[in-house]
Amino acid sequence: MIGVILGMAFGLAQLVLLIYAVRSLSTQRLKIWPFAVQFFCPFFGLGLCALLQSSQLLPCAVTISTVLIIGAVVYFVRYRLRETNRKKD
């Protein structure tokens, strides 16, 4: 269970950093630090999971990936719906 909790926390942190970085890129105010820091989220998450309970590494890794994929899809769909609503107005 601790692997899933850590996976959700670090996956969400990585997703938030990626969204923040892409938004800064789209507004032409590029910020490098979110791109750099987000690469370390899985390492820290899996490292902490290995220290606390190494038998939970696989659920932690799967949860990090799942949070990233589902979060990206949800964010993309939300963005597209907003854009279509703006075009209708």
Salt bridges, closest charged atoms under 4 A:
GLU83 OE2 - ARG86 NH1 3.27
